[in-house]
Amino acid sequence: MRRRRRPNTQDAELDITSFMNLMIVLVPVLLLSLVFSQVRILNLQLPVLSEAEQAQDDQEPKILELVITPARLELNYPAGMSLKRFELTDNGYDFAALSVYLQDLKLTFQQQDIEKNDIVLLLDPVIDYQTIVSAMDTVRSFKAVVAANLVDAELFPMISLGDAPAVNDADIAPPTQATIGKPIGAKQ
């Protein structure tokens, strides 16, 4: 009778060096990608799709609008009633003047106990993306100093987007020889 030999049962060494090298590289890369993947989210309030639902409201709230066209910014309150126009400057749209005016308007609303946190941006189809983002940043908040700290103070954070109304041909002066070839917004 032969004896069976038992296999040699030595403890096998587990070589995790390559796995550790992978983790040493992978963990910092993942942590860094988390920082860069944080995208600022703008909360938008989309317009109501059904006009029938709007007609059911007995008392329509007054809507604050900012119409952005290639020639100017126009602030309307209530909707359609021009409150203030901001013509183009040499540097483009005057978002600084718009911000100051919106701060005064917000203060006026608060003094009259009007709870207004929403604004509708009505955009011409040719307006570029950077202008839209700048307008949204301007109407959402402004920088204020509170207790020696710079903070974002709220203006109108609930932003809706829409198409600008069609411009009447009567509102636009026909081009003359003096205006042809001049940049938009240049003094005539």
C-alpha positions as CSV (number, residue, x, y, z in Angstrom):
1,M,0.0,0.0,0.0
2,R,1.3,3.2,-1.0
3,R,1.0,6.3,1.0
4,R,-0.4,9.3,-0.6
5,R,1.7,12.3,-0.5
6,R,0.0,15.3,0.6
7,P,0.6,18.3,-1.6
8,N,2.9,20.9,-0.2
9,T,0.6,23.4,1.6
10,Q,2.8,26.4,1.9
11,D,1.2,29.7,2.3
12,A,1.1,31.5,-1.1
13,E,2.3,35.0,-1.1
14,L,-0.2,37.5,-2.4
15,D,1.6,40.1,-4.6
16,I,-0.6,43.3,-4.4
17,T,2.2,45.7,-5.4
18,S,0.7,46.3,-8.9
19,F,-2.8,46.8,-7.4
20,M,-1.4,49.3,-4.9
21,N,0.4,51.2,-7.6
22,L,-2.9,51.4,-9.5
23,M,-4.7,52.8,-6.4
24,I,-1.9,55.3,-5.8
25,V,-2.4,56.7,-9.2
26,L,-6.2,56.2,-9.5
27,V,-7.4,57.8,-6.2
28,P,-5.8,61.2,-6.8
29,V,-7.0,61.3,-10.4
30,L,-10.5,60.5,-9.3
31,L,-10.4,63.1,-6.6
32,L,-9.2,65.8,-8.9
33,S,-11.8,64.9,-11.5
34,L,-14.5,65.4,-8.9
35,V,-13.4,68.9,-8.3
36,F,-13.4,69.7,-12.0
37,S,-16.7,68.0,-12.7
38,Q,-18.7,70.3,-10.4
39,V,-20.7,72.3,-12.9
40,R,-22.6,75.4,-11.8
41,I,-26.3,74.7,-12.2
42,L,-28.6,77.6,-13.1
43,N,-32.2,76.9,-12.0
44,L,-34.6,78.0,-14.7
45,Q,-38.3,78.3,-14.4
46,L,-39.7,77.3,-17.7
47,P,-42.8,79.1,-19.0
48,V,-46.2,77.4,-18.8
49,L,-47.0,75.5,-22.0
50,S,-50.7,75.9,-21.9
51,E,-52.3,79.3,-22.4
52,A,-55.6,77.8,-21.0
53,E,-54.0,77.4,-17.6
54,Q,-52.9,81.0,-17.7
55,A,-56.4,82.2,-18.6
56,Q,-57.8,80.4,-15.5
57,D,-55.9,82.7,-13.2
58,D,-58.2,85.5,-12.1
59,Q,-55.4,87.9,-11.1
60,E,-52.3,87.6,-13.3
61,P,-49.1,88.5,-11.5
62,K,-47.1,91.3,-13.1
63,I,-44.1,89.9,-15.0
64,L,-40.7,91.5,-15.0
65,E,-39.1,91.1,-18.4
66,L,-35.6,91.8,-19.8
67,V,-35.7,92.0,-23.6
68,I,-32.3,91.5,-25.2
69,T,-31.9,92.6,-28.8
70,P,-28.7,93.3,-30.8
71,A,-29.3,97.1,-30.3
72,R,-30.2,97.3,-26.6
73,L,-31.4,95.9,-23.3
74,E,-35.0,96.8,-22.4
75,L,-36.6,96.2,-18.9
76,N,-40.4,95.9,-18.9
77,Y,-42.7,95.9,-15.9
78,P,-45.4,94.8,-16.2
79,A,-44.9,92.7,-19.3
80,G,-44.8,94.8,-22.4
81,M,-44.6,98.2,-20.6
82,S,-41.2,99.7,-21.0
83,L,-39.6,100.6,-17.7
84,K,-36.0,101.4,-18.8
85,R,-33.8,101.0,-21.9
86,F,-30.1,100.4,-21.8
87,E,-28.5,101.3,-25.1
88,L,-25.3,99.7,-26.3
89,T,-22.0,101.3,-25.1
90,D,-18.7,101.1,-26.8
91,N,-17.9,98.0,-24.8
92,G,-21.2,96.2,-25.6
93,Y,-24.2,95.8,-23.3
94,D,-24.2,97.9,-20.2
95,F,-24.7,95.1,-17.6
96,A,-23.3,97.3,-14.8
97,A,-26.0,99.9,-15.3
98,L,-28.6,97.2,-15.5
99,S,-27.4,95.7,-12.2
100,V,-27.6,99.0,-10.4
101,Y,-31.1,99.7,-11.8
102,L,-32.2,96.2,-10.8
103,Q,-30.9,96.7,-7.3
104,D,-33.0,99.9,-7.0
105,L,-36.0,98.1,-8.4
106,K,-35.6,95.2,-6.0
107,L,-35.5,97.7,-3.1
108,T,-38.6,99.5,-4.4
109,F,-40.4,96.2,-4.6
110,Q,-39.4,95.4,-1.0
111,Q,-40.6,98.8,0.2
112,Q,-44.0,98.2,-1.5
113,D,-44.2,94.7,-0.1
114,I,-44.1,93.1,-3.5
115,E,-42.6,89.6,-3.4
116,K,-40.8,89.5,-6.7
117,N,-38.1,86.8,-7.3
118,D,-38.7,86.0,-11.0
119,I,-37.7,87.6,-14.3
120,V,-38.2,86.5,-17.9
121,L,-35.4,87.0,-20.3
122,L,-36.7,87.5,-23.8
123,L,-34.0,86.9,-26.3
124,D,-33.5,87.8,-30.0
125,P,-32.4,84.7,-31.9
126,V,-29.1,86.2,-32.9
127,I,-27.9,86.9,-29.3
128,D,-24.8,84.9,-28.5
129,Y,-24.4,82.5,-25.6
130,Q,-21.9,84.6,-23.6
131,T,-24.4,87.5,-23.6
132,I,-27.2,85.2,-22.3
133,V,-24.9,83.9,-19.5
134,S,-23.8,87.5,-18.6
135,A,-27.4,88.6,-18.5
136,M,-28.4,85.7,-16.3
137,D,-25.6,86.4,-13.9
138,T,-26.5,90.1,-13.8
139,V,-30.2,89.5,-13.0
140,R,-29.7,86.7,-10.6
141,S,-27.4,88.4,-8.0
142,F,-24.9,91.2,-7.4
143,K,-21.8,91.4,-5.3
144,A,-22.3,93.2,-1.9
145,V,-20.1,93.7,1.1
146,V,-21.6,92.4,4.3
147,A,-19.5,92.5,7.5
148,A,-16.3,93.0,5.6
149,N,-17.0,89.9,3.4
150,L,-17.9,90.0,-0.3
151,V,-21.2,88.0,-0.8
152,D,-23.7,87.4,-3.6
153,A,-26.9,89.3,-2.8
154,E,-30.0,88.0,-4.4
155,L,-31.9,89.9,-7.1
156,F,-34.2,87.8,-9.3
157,P,-32.9,84.2,-9.1
158,M,-35.9,82.5,-10.8
159,I,-35.1,83.0,-14.4
160,S,-37.3,82.1,-17.4
161,L,-36.3,82.2,-21.0
162,G,-38.3,83.1,-24.0
163,D,-38.2,84.6,-27.5
164,A,-38.1,88.4,-27.9
165,P,-41.2,89.9,-29.5
166,A,-40.9,90.7,-33.2
167,V,-39.8,94.3,-33.8
168,N,-42.1,96.5,-35.8
169,D,-40.7,98.1,-38.9
170,A,-42.1,101.4,-37.7
171,D,-39.8,101.3,-34.6
172,I,-36.7,100.9,-36.7
173,A,-35.4,104.0,-38.5
174,P,-34.4,103.2,-42.1
175,P,-30.6,103.1,-42.7
176,T,-29.2,106.4,-44.0
177,Q,-25.9,107.1,-45.7
178,A,-24.6,108.4,-42.3
179,T,-25.5,105.1,-40.5
180,I,-24.3,102.5,-43.1
181,G,-21.0,101.0,-42.1
182,K,-21.1,102.2,-38.5
183,P,-21.0,99.6,-35.7
184,I,-24.3,98.9,-33.9
185,G,-24.9,101.3,-31.1
186,A,-22.5,104.0,-32.5
187,K,-23.7,107.6,-32.1
188,Q,-25.2,109.0,-35.3
